[in-house]
Amino acid sequence: MVIVTAKVTASPGRRDEFVALAQDCIAATRREDGCISYELYASTENPDDLLYFERWASQEAVERHGTSAHMAAFRKKRADAGLQVGNGEVAVYTVAD
């Protein structure tokens, strides 16, 4: 299993817009082969900070997700709307034996 975390910051005061825009992409991602779970969380300390927490069956599934049409469409819409500050921070983990 592969765990992916992606920390992103919504543009100030626009978290709700970001989350609303993300819903179609989240739904499509949950239907992808190899997706075990895919959740978006909001910080309790800073409302504009968001965290994706993802569980995948394999690294190959993660890579397919990153190049999927729905991810490309979401990235474009998010950028065009100016809903995110910076590029975010992604980390990938596997089970430590």
C-alpha positions as CSV (number, residue, x, y, z in Angstrom):
1,M,0.0,0.0,0.0
2,V,1.1,3.6,-0.7
3,I,0.1,6.6,1.3
4,V,0.1,10.0,-0.3
5,T,-0.3,13.3,1.6
6,A,-0.7,16.6,-0.2
7,K,-0.7,19.8,1.8
8,V,-2.2,22.8,-0.1
9,T,-3.3,26.3,0.8
10,A,-6.4,27.8,-0.6
11,S,-6.2,31.4,-1.5
12,P,-7.2,33.5,1.5
13,G,-10.8,33.3,2.3
14,R,-11.6,31.0,-0.6
15,R,-11.4,27.5,1.0
16,D,-15.1,26.8,0.4
17,E,-14.7,27.6,-3.3
18,F,-11.6,25.3,-3.5
19,V,-13.4,22.4,-1.8
20,A,-16.5,22.8,-4.0
21,L,-14.4,22.8,-7.1
22,A,-12.5,19.7,-5.9
23,Q,-15.7,17.6,-5.4
24,D,-15.9,16.2,-9.0
25,C,-12.2,15.3,-9.0
26,I,-12.5,13.6,-5.7
27,A,-15.5,11.6,-6.8
28,A,-13.7,10.5,-10.0
29,T,-10.5,9.7,-8.1
30,R,-12.4,7.4,-5.7
31,R,-13.5,5.4,-8.8
32,E,-10.0,4.9,-10.1
33,D,-8.5,1.4,-10.1
34,G,-6.1,1.1,-7.2
35,C,-7.7,3.9,-5.1
36,I,-8.4,2.6,-1.6
37,S,-9.4,5.9,-0.1
38,Y,-9.1,9.6,-1.0
39,E,-10.1,12.3,1.5
40,L,-9.7,16.1,1.7
41,Y,-9.4,17.6,5.2
42,A,-9.4,21.2,6.4
43,S,-7.1,22.4,9.2
44,T,-8.7,23.3,12.5
45,E,-5.9,25.9,13.0
46,N,-5.9,27.7,9.7
47,P,-9.1,27.3,7.6
48,D,-7.2,27.9,4.3
49,D,-4.9,24.9,4.9
50,L,-6.1,21.7,3.4
51,L,-4.7,18.1,3.4
52,Y,-5.4,15.3,0.9
53,F,-4.9,11.9,2.5
54,E,-4.8,9.1,0.0
55,R,-4.4,5.4,0.2
56,W,-3.4,3.5,-3.0
57,A,-2.9,-0.1,-3.9
58,S,0.4,0.6,-5.7
59,Q,2.8,3.2,-6.9
60,E,1.6,2.6,-10.4
61,A,-1.9,3.5,-9.4
62,V,-0.6,6.8,-7.9
63,E,1.2,7.6,-11.1
64,R,-1.9,6.9,-13.2
65,H,-3.9,9.2,-10.9
66,G,-1.4,12.0,-11.4
67,T,-1.8,11.9,-15.2
68,S,-5.6,11.3,-15.3
69,A,-7.8,13.6,-17.3
70,H,-9.8,14.6,-14.2
71,M,-6.7,15.7,-12.3
72,A,-5.5,17.7,-15.3
73,A,-8.9,19.4,-15.6
74,F,-9.0,20.1,-11.8
75,R,-5.5,21.6,-11.9
76,K,-6.5,23.9,-14.8
77,K,-9.7,25.1,-13.3
78,R,-8.0,25.6,-9.9
79,A,-5.3,27.7,-11.5
80,D,-7.6,29.6,-13.7
81,A,-9.8,30.6,-10.7
82,G,-6.7,31.4,-8.6
83,L,-7.8,29.2,-5.8
84,Q,-4.5,27.9,-4.5
85,V,-1.4,29.6,-3.0
86,G,1.9,28.1,-4.2
87,N,2.4,24.5,-5.4
88,G,1.7,22.6,-2.2
89,E,3.7,19.8,-0.7
90,V,3.4,16.2,-1.6
91,A,4.8,13.2,0.4
92,V,4.7,9.5,-0.5
93,Y,5.0,6.7,2.0
94,T,5.0,2.9,2.0
95,V,4.6,0.6,4.9
96,A,7.7,0.5,7.1
97,D,8.7,-3.1,8.0
